[in-house]
Amino acid sequence: MSEITPDIVEQHGLSPEEYERVLAGLGREPNLVELGIFSVMWSEHCSYKSSRLHLKKLPTEAPWVICGPGENAGVIDIGDGQAAIFKMESHNHPSYIEPYQGAATGVGGILRDVFTMGARPVANMNALRFGRPDHPKMKHLVQGVVAGIGGYGNCVGVPTVGGETNFHSAYDGNILVNAMTVGVADADKIFYSAATGVGNPIVYVGSKTGRDGIHGATMASADFEEDAEAKRPTVQVGDPFTEKLLIEACLELMATDAIVAIQDMGAAGLTSSSVEMATNGKAGIRLDMDKVPCREEGMTPYEMMLSESQERMLMVLKPGKEEMAAAIFEKWELDFAVIGEVTDTQHMVLEFGGEVVCDIPLGPLAADAPEYDRPYLSKSEYAKWAGVTPMQGAPDTNDPGTDVLTMLASPALASRHWIAEQYDSQVMGDTLQTGGDAGVVRVHGTDKALAISTDCTPRYVYADPYEGGKQAIAEAYRNLCAVGARPLAVTNCLNFANPQRPEIMSQFVHALEGMGDACRALNFPIVSGNVSLYNESKATGGGSAILPTPAIGGVGIIEDSSKMATMAFKNAGDAIYMIAPEFWAKPDPTRSHLGKSQWLNIVHGRDEGRAPPVDLAAERGAGQIIRRLIEEDLLSAVHDISDGGLAIALAEMAMAGGIGAETQAHDAYTAAQWWFGEDQARYVLTVSPEKAEAFNRIVAEGPETPEAEMVGFHRIGTVGGESLLGVSLTEMKAAHESFFREWMEG
């Protein structure tokens, strides 16, 4: 074994203080295998050592929550003895280094997190952040990531039903690829990861172990230096066809009573899966490394334990079930090997060539891993650091129609059709909606449907982490309500830069505080998630931190899918209403928010002002009324107002329906405030004349619950014609489709 020198310790991502903790935990010097295991288990990616303290503050419980954070994915009750299982995870650094495989294996990993718990995956989503389109690497990165997501998801046969894609120079050297999967299972057949039963066999299933992905978790826990290309060997290689076989084999075995515990081999591979299973079961584990299926000659225990080869699972079986389980995996042409057993030692013991090559107490590896309370700025200190001040001298517009064309042609608001057409959204035959406020999939064989949305507005979070954190949750809530779903729970992917910088840690702490307050106010708990830190790059010159990006994945239930709402204008003569907080019904122009708006940035090149405040009582009130109106079948179209304000929401509804509208501004507001302000808790909806009386009655009755705020509604126009704001729909569609077409063909 190699001598452990300070250089070797540093290469493994451990600080001198952390290495002292390793020595104290072991009572001796580690060997190289043990050092590698500590390295990956104590990496930021696996241990959450900078974030655990603050994650504990998030609300995670509700009567419908079956399993919150701590397992492979969150589980919620969706009625009729069924559960939805879902999670979102990052694959950021690998996707920058090798975009196709980085994105593909991100999809593969999140699929495994969901089917590990007994669910059949029914939908994929994603949240992507790229740098400037004119950056020399960006077209290659976009093409590779989109192809990787489509290539893996399409081959596995799980529909990709929506997502979001943003561009900003802060992501030039560190793109974000966040993948989300939702699955459905019987609520009484959920599988967990706690290894129990001394002597129970531990089995390895799936693909063979190779040398790809070694130190992937450690690489994902550091910022990029100029040598990002040299880290290509740390990126895993995926095989979606094997993953499909693995899904079917696991679900077949899960239909028996053979499985005691099951865990995906994700980040840190065999190390994290075995440590987590033993720790969760308060047990020990012994593995015979000679029995690990390997696809390369001469692999060492160090390489086997740290490899992140894809499409692999670890299971604990009941005694005597090995032969039956082996037959299932052999039928699906997958590897199956008994590689160890559960013990009562609370140690991880590895044997190789007849010798013990690792003996580590599990406490120091997992429960006693470092936990840091990193210093962070107060909200006022952060605002001063970020230079956030109220906008001075807000501009106005004389031609909102021309501004809409400019905005629709911009990378920020252009059609994402070029991306969506590369994903199979219809496989499985249960997809009911894509391209609207939320993706919607029928729960197979029922009248129910699940609605899924991914949301975050990083420019708001940068300007005001607390309000931006609230807004990310509130927008997910709105998008679910807009299709008629009752929001149930949230998963997240918390993407931030270096937590050792107090200003970055301030973004993280205050964004989580805002998220937590929003989740409590909206009864919308967080049941799973992922933290991705050190998302910054020195490769772009001078250092570059991403915008703080707490991506939110929301899931809701539609009890009767036939009542699902869509955003497309339907019928000429329908009245158009904006439903919004009371200040819009009783005009207060000081509240109309152009700060940090897309209009201000795209049309005027100004990035200034504060993020819009989020009134959570108004969000809840508006959401309750919208859901009731949809349930009563009183609306012909619904769309939430977000990026670009009212004008862009109307344009999207008109283009989706192929029909225009006559609209009026409110004379209490400037044209820019009215059409392009990005105030929150607002929706556009349309109502046919014969339903106007019932609509007025329900809106007048207000929200169902006392903690929800009364909202106002204002008639702003009528559906009809072939134009909007003086611009033909033909011109709008051409502008909307132009960016990706010209960029990819150029």
Buried (B, 14 or more C-beta within 10 A) or exposed (E): EEEBEEEBBEEBBBEEEBBEBBEEBBEEEBBBBBBBBBBBBBBBBBBBBBBBBBBEEBBBEBEBBBBBBEBBBBBBBBEEEBBBBBBBBBBBBBBBBBBBBBBBBBBBBBBBBBBBBBBBBBBBBBBBBBBBBEBEBBBEBBBBBBBBBBBBBBBBBBBBBBBBBBBBEBBBBBBBBBBBBBBBBEBEEBBBBBBBBEEBBBBBBBBBBBBBBBBBBBBBBBBBEEEBEEBEBBBBBBBBEBBBBBBBBBBBBBEEEBBBBBBBBBBBBBBBBBBBBBBBBEBBBBBBBEBBBBBEEEBBBBBBBBBBBBBBBBBBBBEEBBEEBBEBBEEBEBBBBBBBBBBEBBBBBBBBEEEEBBBBBBEBBBEEBBEBEBEBBEBEEBBEEBEBEEBEEBEEBEEBBBBBBBBBBBBBBBBBEBBBEBBBBEBBEBBBBBBBBBBBBBBEEBEBBBBBBBBBBBBBBBBBBBBBBBBBBBBBBBBBBBBBBBBBBBBBBBBBBBBBBBBBBBBBBBBBBBBBBBBBBBBBBBBBBBBBBBBBBBBBEEBBBBBBBBBBBBBBBBBEBEBBBBBBBBBEEBBBBBBBBBBBBEBEEEBBBBBBBBBBBBBBEBBBBBBBBBBBBBBBBBBBBBBBBBBBBBBBBBBBBBBBBBBBBBBBBBBBBEBBBBBEBBEEBBBBBBBBBBBBBBBBBBBBEEBBEBBEEBBEEBBEEEEBBBBBBBEBBBBBBEBBBEBBBEBBBBBBBBBBBEBEEE
